[in-house]
Amino acid sequence: MRHTHPEIEDYFQRFLRLKPDGQIEEQNIQIYCDVAVNSGIYTFAVVKDGQPSEVKARFTFVYRKVGDRWLIVDHHSSGMPEKTT
């Protein structure tokens, strides 16, 4: 969990060091007046310890419309659980 702006900024700075390239696999957008929720699954190609890797995760973005712009007011992302056999 990241609660403060410095914690959130640190999270994204660390993530950007992985050189992520993301692709939305599935999404569901719901709009309620000036609030929208987008949830789904995305996959990121990353470079970790010099090696290419792929990370699949669930996401939820919450947006609020301010004027003519939709601004992110909350975000959650978590890695997909490993498949068990």
N, C-alpha and C positions, 0 to 999 in steps of 0.2 A: 504494500500500500504506500502510496505517495500522497502526502497531505498538503505540503507547502509548495509554493512555486519553485524554490530551489531544488526540492526533492524531485519534482516533476521534470524540471529542466535537466537534472542529472540523469534521470531515466532515459530521456530521449537522446541526450548526448552520447550515452553509452550505446544505445541502440543504433544510432547513426554510424558509429565506428564499425559496425558489422556490414556496412554498405548494403542495406536492405533494398530489395527490389520486390515490391508487393503486387499481388494479383488477387482480386476479390473472386472467390469461387462461388459464393452464394450469399444473397442478401435479401432482407425483408425490410422495406421502408414503410413506416406508418407516420402519418401527419395528423396532428391535433392542433388546429389553429396556428399558433406561433411556436409550437414545439414539434419536433420530429425525432423519431427513434429509428436508427438503422442498425440491425443486428444480422450477423451471419458468420461466414467462415472466410478467412483469407490465408494465403500462403506467401511466405517471404523467402526468396533466395537470399542467403547471407554468406559472408565470408568470416568464419570463426577460426582463430589460430592459423590463418593462412589457407584454410581448407573450405571449399564451397560446401554449403549445407542448405537444407530446406526446413523451414519451420511452418507448421500449419497451426492456426489458432482460431478460436472463437473471438468475436468482437461485438461490442455494442457502443455506438456513438449516440449521444443525445445532443440535439441542436436546438437553438432558439433563434427565431427570426428577429433581427434588429434592422429596421429599415427594409432594404431590399437584399440583405445578406443573411445567410444561415451561418451562425457561429457555433462552434463546438463548445458545449458547456460541461460535458462529462464524457468520459471514455473508459471502457474496460476491455481488456484483452487477456486471454489466458490460453496457454498452449493446449492443444488437443491431447487427451490422454493416450497413452500407448495402447495399441491393440494387444489383448492377451489371447493366447491360444491354449 
